[in-house]
Amino acid sequence: MKINLLKKEKNNTSTSSLSAGRGSILPLKHKGSQRGFEQNPSYTFPYALREGQTGRSMVEMLGVLAVMGVLSVAGIAGYNSAMNRYKANTLISEAQRRAVIVANQIGFQGREPSLAEFNPPNQTSGGTIEDVTTEGLYKQFGIEVSGVTKPVCENILNTLGEATPIRRLSKTDTPRTPITTCEDTNSFLFIYNDDMQGATSDTEYAIDDSSCKSVCGVFNPETHLCDESDCEIPTNVCTLDTDCNSENECMVCDTTSGQCKNGCERVEYLESTGTQYIKTDYTLTSNTKIDILFSPNQQRTLNLWVIGSLVAENKLTGVRISSDTVIEGHINSIKSPQITGSNIGNKYRAVMDGKWTVNNEQGTSVISSAGLSPLILFGWNSSTRENTYASLGLCACKIYYCKIYDNGVQVRDFIPVLSPETSLYAGQPCMLDRVTKKLFCNAGAGDDFLTN
């Protein structure tokens, strides 16, 4: 029995169009028992090349695929770029919505800023809006965001300027250091001025003396600006460092201009690892005032000191990190005040003016005795002899500045600097006393101080 694989309706196609010819493929007829095939000349394959026609070569087909691939890659790259811009603009827009509310809270309602009505955290396509803060800022506030990818962060940095009221991006920890580069994943603050004037404002406010960038910049608490009116502009001609002011250990000779210049570079802090300390060459009196800014940087349960020395009653006066949760002011070994809470990495300002005040919490004990030996920074001086040092209780901490007054007269104004490369200290991180213009460097063991 013969079975046609494809039946044609009668009279649908002329006999000539069904004839087999060149360029045609003939279907097969199956012989069931013998599993053999024989040609059926009744069908012409519709996609067959006709006489005189040729197909596309493999090279041509690969060329077409290559062009399509290039266009696809360019299209995907353009799409990703557009999406990153969209995400950046969305995050900026959402942050600005909240910034307008915060500026109104601060400027017109006179209350602490809050994003409570937005029920944060708020997820956007560009990142998560966490909260608002004014800590470490003056006449400014920050909208905190997290989970921002590197491409979105870079788009935001490129967007900043007169087009937005954003003053800058800054780190989420204090001090609010500006961000100029992006990581793979970023958390930062959108910083706004209280009046929402962004790039149109040139004023850079300071929070304390550590905010000043130049060696001679002095923090003005009334204006919250860095006063540089006392900056020394040397004009004397020199050929060697010894030709410059020998009383100022930062002065070096600039061989290019042939004039003396300040060779110290200001840094944010000095950081001890627990083996270094600074001699102050100053001994406490009952009229001493101390103002010091510091932060613990290592969890230690031992009693470690930021500043201190023995007093006449053979007792200690200074500031102690009692544990990783307690900061203490000591006068005659009386602990007052005691600040509790996790302290690692947090900044503390301690002021002794009769009594110790730590972060605005005032103690009760009053200084009444002179010291037996000079104060030291990053520890306490256990010596009982005048002008001698025996360091104990060295802390692993950072000190941003230390000011010491005697009877209302400033006798020490320590700021962290990098000493001149050509000086005796060869670029070491040191404290520069802007009163005596002397460098005070590591008097302890181990490596040099760390800094930023």
Secondary structure as GFF3:
##gff-version 3
##sequence-region A 1 452
A	DSSP	three_ten_helix	16	18	.	.	.	ID=ss1
A	DSSP	beta_strand	28	31	.	.	.	ID=ss2
A	DSSP	beta_strand	36	39	.	.	.	ID=ss3
A	DSSP	alpha_helix	58	107	.	.	.	ID=ss4
A	DSSP	three_ten_helix	116	118	.	.	.	ID=ss5
A	DSSP	beta_strand	122	123	.	.	.	ID=ss6
A	DSSP	beta_strand	128	133	.	.	.	ID=ss7
A	DSSP	beta_strand	140	149	.	.	.	ID=ss8
A	DSSP	alpha_helix	150	159	.	.	.	ID=ss9
A	DSSP	beta_strand	168	170	.	.	.	ID=ss10
A	DSSP	beta_strand	185	193	.	.	.	ID=ss11
A	DSSP	three_ten_helix	209	211	.	.	.	ID=ss12
A	DSSP	beta_strand	218	220	.	.	.	ID=ss13
A	DSSP	beta_strand	225	227	.	.	.	ID=ss14
A	DSSP	three_ten_helix	241	243	.	.	.	ID=ss15
A	DSSP	beta_strand	251	254	.	.	.	ID=ss16
A	DSSP	beta_strand	259	262	.	.	.	ID=ss17
A	DSSP	beta_strand	265	266	.	.	.	ID=ss18
A	DSSP	beta_strand	270	271	.	.	.	ID=ss19
A	DSSP	beta_strand	278	279	.	.	.	ID=ss20
A	DSSP	beta_strand	288	296	.	.	.	ID=ss21
A	DSSP	beta_strand	304	310	.	.	.	ID=ss22
A	DSSP	beta_strand	316	323	.	.	.	ID=ss23
A	DSSP	beta_strand	326	331	.	.	.	ID=ss24
A	DSSP	beta_strand	334	340	.	.	.	ID=ss25
A	DSSP	beta_strand	348	353	.	.	.	ID=ss26
A	DSSP	beta_strand	356	358	.	.	.	ID=ss27
A	DSSP	beta_strand	361	362	.	.	.	ID=ss28
A	DSSP	beta_strand	376	377	.	.	.	ID=ss29
A	DSSP	beta_strand	380	381	.	.	.	ID=ss30
A	DSSP	beta_strand	391	392	.	.	.	ID=ss31
A	DSSP	beta_strand	397	406	.	.	.	ID=ss32
A	DSSP	beta_strand	409	418	.	.	.	ID=ss33
A	DSSP	beta_strand	429	433	.	.	.	ID=ss34
A	DSSP	beta_strand	438	440	.	.	.	ID=ss35
###
